[in-house]
Amino acid sequence: MLDLKGRNIVSIDDLTREELIQLINTALRLKDELYVGESHEVLHGKTLGMIFEKPSLRTRVAFESAMTQLGGHAIYLGPNDIKLGKRETTEDIARVLSSMANVITARVFAHKTVKDLAEYSKVPVINALSDFEHPTQIVGDMLTIKERFGGFEGLKLTFVGDGNNVAHSLMYAGAKLGMHVVIVSPKGYEPSSNVMKKCEKISKETFAKIESVNDIDAVAGADIVYTDVWASMGQESEAEERKKIFAPYQVNSHLMSLTKPTAIFMHCLPAHYGDELTEEVGHGPQSVIFQEAENRLHSIKAMLVHLTR
């Protein structure tokens, strides 16, 4: 049985291959139990403190619903409730909140913020999104991939767009699970070279292949095509410039025609139709974006169970 109790999940790289697989399997089991009406209120009496510097639909609803279905309670702390590092230091917030809650999640701008919370908290901290990684998204993504393909080894996942937080977490997960992950970005928007180096080291043991390229034709033969918004929250001032640079990287029907007939399309949402994808692709037969969104709930439940039970 996986023992993650008391651990933090700030990065996908905080998890071993075996721990990541077990989280995915637990998420699948909890999803099956929910669908057949089985109760799993294993966190009765537990409290989740949720720190949100950024607005959210899927992440907030997934965490709150997860705690409710597990028998616990979630407390939402929005941008104006605590004002991380302004009204009060991150260290003090971590110490106070962890004295009252059993687990903390944080959706923040700077990755350092969630790292600091984890350092000073007495209870587990889950990164619900930072500017460098998005681990809760990617565990749900891997659940979606397993449901469609039955496994991971040898699958080719091509991420098209900015080498951002989602790309980094996908690279770590793909490296650990034996996948072929290709990040296709315009020049100057490639993923972190440090993440690439770490993934290359991991891949030596798992026989994965992690690449970063600029050529959009690298999508050929993909099992999974994944994209994200061209300008994330906090990058609004760059949006117009990025539209011009990223225009050749739109995921459309022509691009999807280069993939395998069994390929699926993924997006962490929200989607900007007409920019990084067309509505035809996002709502088309190859799209699994809404199954993917729902799976955030089940993957988050798995994290909460293993970290706090």
C-alpha positions in Angstrom: 0.0 0.0 0.0 1.3 3.4 -0.9 2.4 5.5 2.1 2.4 9.2 1.3 0.9 10.3 4.6 2.3 13.6 5.7 4.1 14.2 2.4 3.9 17.3 0.1 3.1 17.3 -3.6 4.7 20.5 -4.9 6.0 18.8 -8.1 5.3 15.7 -10.0 9.0 15.0 -9.4 8.2 14.7 -5.7 6.7 11.3 -6.6 8.4 8.1 -7.6 7.2 6.2 -10.6 5.5 3.7 -8.3 3.8 6.4 -6.2 2.5 8.1 -9.4 1.1 4.9 -10.7 -0.6 4.1 -7.3 -2.2 7.6 -7.2 -3.6 7.0 -10.7 -4.9 3.6 -9.7 -6.5 5.0 -6.5 -8.2 7.7 -8.5 -9.6 5.1 -10.9 -10.9 3.0 -7.9 -12.5 6.1 -6.3 -14.1 7.0 -9.6 -15.5 3.5 -10.0 -16.9 3.6 -6.4 -18.5 6.9 -7.0 -20.2 5.7 -10.2 -21.7 2.7 -8.5 -22.8 4.7 -5.5 -20.4 3.4 -2.9 -19.6 5.7 0.0 -15.9 6.4 0.7 -16.1 9.1 3.5 -12.7 8.2 4.7 -11.7 11.8 5.6 -14.6 12.4 8.1 -13.7 15.2 10.4 -10.7 16.4 8.3 -10.4 20.0 7.0 -8.8 21.3 3.9 -7.5 24.8 3.8 -7.5 26.2 0.2 -5.3 29.2 -0.6 -6.2 30.8 -4.0 -4.3 33.7 -5.4 -5.7 33.0 -8.9 -9.4 32.4 -9.9 -10.5 28.9 -10.7 -13.4 26.8 -11.9 -12.1 23.2 -12.1 -9.5 23.3 -9.4 -11.8 24.9 -6.7 -14.8 22.8 -7.5 -12.7 19.7 -7.7 -11.1 20.2 -4.3 -14.3 21.2 -2.5 -16.3 18.4 -4.1 -13.5 15.9 -3.3 -13.5 16.8 0.4 -17.3 16.7 0.6 -17.4 13.2 -1.1 -14.6 12.0 1.2 -16.6 13.2 4.3 -14.4 16.2 5.1 -14.7 20.0 4.8 -13.0 22.5 2.7 -12.4 26.2 3.5 -11.8 28.6 0.6 -9.4 31.5 1.2 -9.5 33.8 -1.8 -7.0 36.5 -2.9 -8.4 39.2 -0.6 -8.8 36.9 2.5 -5.1 36.5 3.4 -3.0 38.4 0.8 0.0 36.1 0.8 3.2 37.8 1.7 1.5 41.2 1.9 -0.9 41.3 4.9 1.0 38.4 6.5 4.2 36.5 5.7 3.9 33.1 3.9 5.7 31.5 6.8 3.2 32.8 9.4 0.3 31.8 7.2 1.6 28.3 6.8 2.2 27.9 10.5 -1.2 29.2 11.5 -3.3 27.4 8.8 -1.5 24.1 9.4 -2.4 24.3 13.1 -6.1 24.2 12.2 -6.3 22.3 8.9 -5.3 18.7 8.1 -4.1 19.5 4.6 -3.5 22.6 2.6 -3.7 23.3 -1.1 -2.5 26.5 -2.8 -3.1 27.9 -6.3 -0.5 30.7 -6.6 1.5 32.8 -9.1 5.1 32.1 -7.9 6.3 28.5 -7.5 8.4 29.8 -4.6 5.2 30.6 -2.6 4.0 27.0 -2.6 7.5 25.8 -1.8 7.6 28.1 1.2 4.2 27.0 2.4 5.4 23.4 2.2 8.6 24.2 4.1 6.8 25.8 7.1 3.5 23.8 7.2 3.0 21.0 9.7 0.5 19.3 7.4 0.8 18.2 3.7 0.7 20.9 1.0 -0.6 20.3 -2.5 0.4 22.5 -5.4 -2.9 23.3 -7.1 -1.0 25.4 -9.7 2.1 27.6 -9.8 3.9 29.3 -12.6 6.3 26.3 -12.8 4.1 23.2 -12.4 0.6 21.9 -12.2 0.7 18.4 -10.6 -3.0 18.0 -9.8 -3.8 18.6 -13.5 -1.3 16.1 -14.7 -2.4 13.2 -12.4 -5.9 13.7 -13.7 -4.5 13.7 -17.3 -2.7 10.5 -16.7 -5.9 8.9 -15.4 -7.6 10.0 -18.6 -4.8 8.5 -20.7 -5.0 5.2 -18.8 -8.8 5.0 -19.3 -8.3 5.4 -23.0 -5.2 3.4 -23.7 -4.9 1.1 -20.7 -1.3 2.1 -20.0 1.5 4.5 -20.8 4.7 2.9 -22.0 5.5 3.8 -25.6 2.7 6.3 -26.1 3.6 9.5 -27.9 2.3 12.7 -26.3 2.9 15.9 -28.2 2.3 19.1 -26.3 1.9 22.1 -28.6 2.4 25.6 -27.3 4.2 27.4 -24.5 6.8 25.4 -22.6 4.9 26.3 -19.4 3.9 24.8 -16.0 1.6 22.2 -17.7 4.4 21.2 -20.1 6.9 20.8 -17.2 4.6 18.5 -15.2 3.7 16.5 -18.4 7.5 16.0 -19.0 8.0 14.7 -15.5 5.0 12.3 -15.6 5.9 11.1 -19.1 9.5 10.4 -18.1 8.4 8.4 -15.0 5.8 6.4 -16.9 7.9 5.5 -20.0 6.2 7.7 -22.5 7.5 9.6 -25.5 6.8 13.3 -24.8 7.5 16.0 -27.3 7.1 19.7 -26.4 6.6 21.7 -29.6 7.1 25.4 -29.0 8.2 28.5 -30.9 11.8 29.5 -30.4 12.3 31.3 -27.1 9.3 29.6 -25.5 10.8 26.1 -24.9 10.4 24.4 -21.5 13.0 24.7 -18.7 16.4 23.2 -19.5 16.7 22.1 -15.9 13.4 20.1 -16.2 14.7 18.6 -19.5 17.9 17.5 -17.8 16.1 15.9 -14.9 13.7 14.1 -17.3 16.6 12.8 -19.4 18.1 11.3 -16.2 14.8 9.7 -15.2 14.3 8.4 -18.7 17.5 6.3 -18.6 15.7 4.0 -16.1 12.2 4.0 -17.6 13.2 4.1 -21.3 11.1 7.1 -21.9 11.9 9.8 -24.4 11.5 13.5 -23.7 12.1 16.1 -26.5 11.8 19.8 -27.0 11.5 20.9 -30.7 10.2 23.9 -32.7 8.9 22.0 -35.7 5.1 21.6 -35.6 5.4 18.5 -37.8 6.6 16.7 -34.7 2.9 16.0 -34.0 3.0 13.3 -36.7 2.1 9.9 -35.3 1.1 11.2 -31.9 -1.3 9.2 -29.7 -2.1 12.3 -27.7 -2.1 15.9 -28.7 -2.2 18.4 -25.8 -2.3 22.2 -25.8 -2.8 25.1 -23.4 -3.5 28.8 -23.6 -0.8 30.9 -25.2 -0.8 33.4 -22.4 -1.4 32.2 -18.8 -2.7 34.3 -15.9 -0.1 37.0 -15.1 1.0 37.2 -18.8 -2.0 39.2 -20.1 0.3 42.1 -21.2 2.0 39.6 -23.6 -1.2 38.2 -25.1 -1.3 40.1 -28.4 2.4 39.5 -29.1 2.0 35.8 -28.2 -0.9 35.5 -30.6 1.3 36.4 -33.5 4.1 34.2 -32.5 2.0 31.2 -31.6 -0.5 31.4 -34.6 1.3 28.6 -36.6 1.0 26.3 -33.5 -2.8 26.2 -33.5 -4.3 22.7 -33.0 -6.8 22.4 -35.8 -8.3 19.6 -38.0 -5.3 19.6 -40.3 -2.9 19.1 -37.4 -5.0 16.4 -35.9 -5.0 14.6 -39.3 -1.3 14.0 -38.9 -1.8 11.9 -35.8 -2.7 8.3 -35.4 -6.4 7.4 -36.2 -6.8 6.5 -32.5 -5.3 9.8 -31.2 -7.0 11.9 -28.6 -7.0 15.6 -28.0 -6.4 17.1 -24.5 -6.5 20.6 -23.0 -6.4 21.6 -19.3 -9.0 24.4 -19.9 -10.1 27.1 -20.1 -9.9 27.0 -23.9 -9.6 30.0 -26.1 -11.3 28.8 -29.3 -9.8 30.4 -32.4 -6.4 30.8 -30.7 -4.6 27.6 -29.5 -7.3 25.4 -30.8 -10.4 25.4 -33.0 -13.8 24.6 -31.7 -14.0 21.8 -34.2 -11.2 20.0 -32.5 -12.1 20.9 -28.9 -15.7 19.6 -29.4 -14.8 16.9 -31.9 -14.8 13.1 -31.7 -11.1 12.9 -30.7 -11.5 15.4 -27.8 -11.5 14.1 -24.2 -11.3 17.6 -22.6 -14.5 17.2 -20.5 -13.6 13.6 -19.3 -10.2 15.1 -18.5 -11.8 18.0 -16.5 -13.9 15.6 -14.5 -10.9 13.4 -13.7 -9.4 16.3 -11.8 -11.9 15.5 -9.1 -10.9 11.8 -8.9 -7.1 12.5 -9.0 -7.4 15.1 -6.2 -9.4 12.7 -4.1 -6.6 10.2 -4.5 -4.0 12.8 -3.3 -6.1 13.8 -0.3 -6.7 10.2 0.7 -3.0 9.2 0.5 -1.6 12.3 2.1 -4.0 12.6 5.1 -5.6 9.3 5.8 
